[in-house]
């Protein structure tokens, strides 16, 4: 089922038959350098565990299509209480969504598709899900992602030291937010 469409971009729900393409993308060292880590290539079993068997978690996993070609993955979810505490939103009653994404087809990198994707997802979450804030936590060294998110109106709001395990070490991240 389609979640939304903006110009040549379509975001649709993840289906069972998407496991193969996710495994392909998540075994590419170029993609893994930025998402999951090159020490964590995914086979079908790992894809099933991480993207399909999510107990007690309201995560919408989606495939990104551009001009009819499947090019990547995006997920969105309301923040859980433990995430709100880590991010400094523990006493915040607003509706806050998080999102994570990657373009798995590297020939589609550096073409402005990421900006179209992130800005369209923010618009969808604000208008359709009632989000007051949309947050992401890119690793601090991922300047390309940070620049993309800033172009979409997101701002760095909190430095998160040793926040995410990546390639065998805890890496620093930035909490970035779009505030309605």
N, C-alpha and C positions, 0 to 999 in steps of 0.2 A: 504494500500500500504506500502511495506517495505521501510524504510528510509535507513537502512544499516544493515549489518550482520558482526559480527566478532566472529569467532570460534562458540561457542554454544549460543552466544548472538544475539538476533534480536531486533531492534528498528523499530516499525511500527507506522503508523498514528493511532491516536485515532478515533474510530468509535462509532456510536450511542449505540451499544450493550455493550460498555465498561462502561457505567454508573453504572451498578450494582457492578462491581468489584472495581471501584473507591470508591463508597459509602462504600463498605465493608472495604477497606483499611483505608479510612479516617473516620472511626468510631472506629478503633482499638486504644485504648489509648497508646499502645507501639509506633505506628507509629506517632500518634498525638503529642507525647512528643517532637518529632523532626520536624514535618512538620504540620503547621497550628495551633497547640496547642490543648491540651486536652479539653479546653473549647469551641472548635469549631468542634464537630463531624459533619460530612457531611451526609445528606440524599440525595436522588436522586435530589430533587429540588436545593439544594446547589451545588451539583456536576454540574448540568446543567448550573447554573448561573456562576460558577467560571471556568469551563473547556470547555464549549461549546458555550456560548453566549458572545463572546468577540468582542464588537464593536470597530472598528477603531484600532485594535491592531494586528500586524503580529506575532502571537505566534503559533508555531507548537507544538501541544500536541501529545504525543506518549506513547504507551504502550511498556514496556520492557518485552521481553520473554527470558527465559533462559532454554535451553534444552527442548523447546516446552511448557514451563509453563509460564503463565502470572505472573510476579512477582513484577511489579512496574510501575512507571510513570516517564517520563522525558519531559521537554519542552525546546525549544530554540527559541530565538528571537533576532532580531537586537535591540540594545539599542536605546531608544527614547531620544530626546533632554533633557528632564527633568532628566532622569537617568544619562545621560552623565555629566550634571552639578553637580549632587550630588556626583558622583564618581570622579570628577576632570578631565573629558575628554571633557569639553565644547568646547575647541578650537582644538580638535583632529579630523583630517579628516580620520582617519583609519576606517576600517570596524570592528565593535566591536559587538560581540554576547554575550548574557547572557544565562544562563541555570540554571534550577532548577530540582531537581529529588528526588525521594525516592524509596526505596525498600519496598513494602507493605506487602510482605510475609516474616514475621520475621524469618522463618526457613532458609531463604537465606541470612541473615545478617552474617557478619564476615567470609565470604568465598572467598573474593577477587573479587566478582562480581562488587562491586561499583567501584573499580579501573579499571576493564576492561571496564565498562560502561563509566566512565568519560573520560578515555584516548581515547576510541573509538569515543566518541562524539566530543572531541577536534579535533581529526584527521579529522572527517567528516566535521566539521565547517571550519577548515583551508583549506582542499583540495576541498570541494564541494561548500562551501558558500563564500570562499575568505576571511575568518576572519583573521584579523591581530592580534586580541586579543580575548580571551574568558574569561568572568568574572563570578564570583559567589559571593554571599554575605552571607556566613554561619554565624549563630549566634556565638559569641565569645566563648561561653561555649561548643559548639558542637565539642569537640576535635576529635572524631572519624571521622567526616566529614572533618575537616580541615586536619587531617593526611592523609586521602585518597586523597584529592585534591593536597596536597604537593607531594605525591608519583606520581602523574600524571603530575608533572612539574609546578604546579601553585604556585605562591608566594603571601604572604600577602603584600599588597601595601598601604592600607589605613584603619585606624580604624574608624568605623562609629558608634559613640555613639547614643544610643536611636534611632536606625534605623528601627526596625521592631516590630510591636505589636505581642506579643506572650504570651498567657495565662494571659491576663489582664494588661500587663505592656510593656513599650517600652524597648526592649532589644538591647544591643550592638552587632554589627556584624563586621566582617572583609571583606573588599573588597579583593578578591583574583583574580589574573589574570594569564593567560597563554599568553605569548607574543611570536608570531611567530619569 
